[in-house]
Amino acid sequence: MALTTRRRALTTLGAALAVAVVLPGSQARAVGGHRGRQPLLRAHAHNDYEHTHPLFDALGHRFGSVEADIFLVGDQLLIGHTVDDLDPSRTLESLYLDPLAAIVKANHGSVYRGWRRPLQLLIDIKTEGSSTYLELDRHLRRYPNLFTTYVHGRVVPGAVTNVISGDRAARTPMEAQTVRRAFYDGRLTDLGTSAPASFVPLISDNWTLNFTWLGEGNFPEAERQKLRGIIQEAHANGQKVRFWATPDAAGPARDALWSELFAAGVDYFNTDDLAGLEVFLDAHPAS
């Protein structure tokens, strides 16, 4: 399909999505709140591309953040968890950027109709970070006015905020830019450093490398205080917090850990279980 024809088709799709996200074989869900409910801005779809309908399943469950792993192959950014998963038809554009552009156009500037808070697109670089980021930057430039942008010291909000994770070599070319369409996913080692929230708006880390508790029994008080201290310090710096490798099998342990994360004020809950997290956050006020 020619690029112009493809974009026309996606614009038509976006117009339909302004009314509902229609997922083959599943219930239609409104973009802007399923059955009138608010988007779940703290819900993060880990490895989103592994769901039956990448992006759309997460939007159907009202998620505020989705994760896409990219590999640089030639000048293409292919989506997958490992090299063996790659398919030339599954690109960052086809699964995420083109559909998001169409949805935002149809919804007059936002992913969720009536909500100006941006959707977070966490882009996890799986190939060498510097070269992959530079190619990614060229791809992002093809979508004017879609992304939150850093412009000469000022952050200009957009409908989608790109945050770059994965290979840490991406940091060098990103820091050199005076205009960026993406931001950097920090680690706990970045907390309290000179890196500003305008460059590192998100602090992410592996739960199991920082905490021993996995939801069974009582949360050790020292670990509870450590968790709350991390989140308080990040928030004081204008940064958000996400942990990966938290328990994700449905059951009391996951519920207990999610409840502690909620009480501590974590900004993103990391999950592969879209429906499970939707139920949990709906049961908690101000989620």
N, C-alpha and C positions, 0 to 999 in steps of 0.2 A: 504494500500500500504506500503511495506517495506520501511524503511528510504532510503536505497541505491537506490532503484528503483525510489522513489520520487525525489531524488536529480538528478538522470539522466534525469528524465522527465523535471525538472526545468531547467537543463542546456540546454536541447534542446529548451525549451521555450525561454530561454535567448538568444540563437543564433538567433531565429526568431525575438526577440525584438530588436536585433542590427540593423535590417532592418526597422522594424515598430512595434509599439504597436498595435496589432489587438484587438479591442474591439468588442465583439459580438454585431451585430446590429448597429454598428457605423463606421465612417470613420477611416481608418488606419492613424496613426500619427507617424511620425518619432521620434525616441528617439535621440535627439541631435538637435532638432529644427524643428518644424512643418513647412514644405515648406521652409526650409532653414533659418528660423528665430532663434534667440538666445533663450536659456532658460530664463525664467523670474525669476531670482534668488530672487527677493523681494516678490514673490507671495507665501502666506502660506495658505494651504488648511485646514481650521478649521474643526475638526471632519471629517476628510477625509474618514473614514471607513463607513460613512453614504451614500456615493455616490454609484451609481450602481456598479461600478467596483473600489473598493478601490485601491489606489495607481495608477492604470493605467489611470483612468480618469484625475488625477492631472498631471501625466507625459504627457498625451496627450495634456493638456493645457499648458505644459512647466513650471510647477510650480517648485520652488526651495526649498519648505518646505512642509511637510505633517505632520498631527497630528493624533496620535493613542492613544486612551484611553485604559488602561489595568487594568484588575482585576486579582489578584492572587487567583486561585482556585486549591487547592492541590499544585501541582508543575507546573501547566499550567498557562500561561498568556493569558487570554481571552480578546477579543476586544469587546467593546460596550460602550454605553453612560450611561446605568444604568444596575443594576443586571438583570432586566427583559429582557434585550437585549441579554444576553450571550448565545452563541451557542458553544458547544465543538469543532466544526469544524472551528470556526473563531478564530484563535490564532494569536499572534504576528508573529510567524514563517510563518504560511500559507498565511497571507495577506500581510506581509511586508518583513520579513527577508529573506525567501527563494527566493521570486521573485527578490528582490534587489541583492542578491548574484548572481543569474543567469544572470541578466542584466549586472552587473558590470563585470562578467567574460567574457561575450560575447563582451562587449565594451572595453575590454583590460584596465580595471582599473577605469572606470568612469560610472556614471549613464547616463549622456548625452554624446554621442560620441563626442570626441574632446574638451570637457570642463572639466577641472580639478577641478573646484570649487565643493565642496561636496554638495550633497543633505542633507538638514537638516531633521532629523526624530525627531519630538517633541513627546516624550512619556509621556503621562499624567497619573500619577499613581492615581487610584481611590480607592485602598485598602490601608491598613496601609503601610506607606512609607518605613520604614526601612526593614521590611521582604520582601516586594515586590521588592524593589531595589536589595537586595541580590540575590533573585531568578532571577531577570532580568539579573544581572551580570553573573550568571552561564549560562544563555541562550546566551548572547552575546559572551561569550568565544568560542562558537561552530562555530564562523564565523571568522577565522583568516584572518587578512589583509583586512577586509572589512571596518572597522570603523576608524575614527579619534581617536587617542589614546593619553592619557596623560601618559608619562613614566618618572618617577623620575624627574619631573620639566620641561620636554620638551613635546611639543605638536607635534605629528607626524600625518600629514594629511592623511586622507583616503577618500574613495569615498562617505561615508555616515557619517555624524556627528550626534550622538545621543545627545539630550538635554532632561534632565529629569525635568518634571513639575509635578503639582498636589500636593499630600500630602507632606508637608514640612519635615516630619521625614526622608525622603530619604537623606537629607543633611548630617546627622551624619556619616553613613557608607561611603558615597562618600568622605567626607573630610579625612577620615582615610586611604584611598587607596593611594598607591604610583604609582599604575598602574590602569588606568580607561579607559573604552571604552565608556564613557558617560560624559556629562558635566551638569552643574546645571542651571536651568532657574530661574534667580533672579527676584526680585521685585524692585520697586522704592526705597524701604528702603535699598536695597543693593547698590544703586548707591552712589559712593564716599566713600565706606567703604574699608577695607583692603582686601576684597575678590578679587583676581586677575581675569583677563579675562581668564586665563588658567583653572579656575574653574567655573566662572560665565561669559560665553561669551555673554549671552543674558539677557536683562532686559525686562520683560513682565509685563503688568499691565492692570487693568480694566479701560477703557477709562472713563466710567461714574462715577467712584469714584474719578477721578482727574480733569475732565473737565465738564462744564455744557453744552457746545455747541454741538449740534447734527446735524449740517449742515444747519439749518434753519437760515436765516438772516445773519448778519455779525458775523464773528469770533471775539469775544472780544480780543482786542489787548493784554491785560494782559495774557490771556490764550495762545495766539499765542506765546508770548515771553516765557511763561512757557514751552510750548512744545519744542520750539527750544533750550531752555536752557537744558532740559532733554537730548535731542538727542546730543547736543554738548558735554555735560559732559560725556555721555556714550562713544561717539566716541573717546574722548580724552583718555579714559581708555581702548580703544581697544574692546569695547562692542557694541553689536547691540541692537536695540529697536523694540519691538512689542507691540501693544495695542490690546486687545480683547474687545468685547462688543461695537464695533463701529457700526453705522448704516449699515445694509447689504441689505436693500430692494432697488432694482434699482430705480433710480430717482435723481432729482437735489440735494437733501440733501446728499446722499451718495457721489455723484460726488464732491460736494463742500468739504466735509470732507476729501475724498481721495486726493483731490488737495492740501489741506493744509498739509496733511501728506507727500505728495510727495515733496512739496516745502521745508518742514522742514528737509527732509532727512531721514525719517523713513526707517528702514531696511526691515521690513516685513509688508505687508498688509494682514490683517486677513479676510478671507471670506469663505462663503459656496457657493458662486456663482462663480464657476470656469471660465465660459465663460465671465461673466461680468468683472471680474478683468483682464482677458487676454486682452479684448478689451481696457480697461482703460490704462493698462501699455503699450500696443502697440502704443497707441496714445501719449505717453510721451517719449521723448528721454532719453537715458541712464537709462532705467528702468531695 
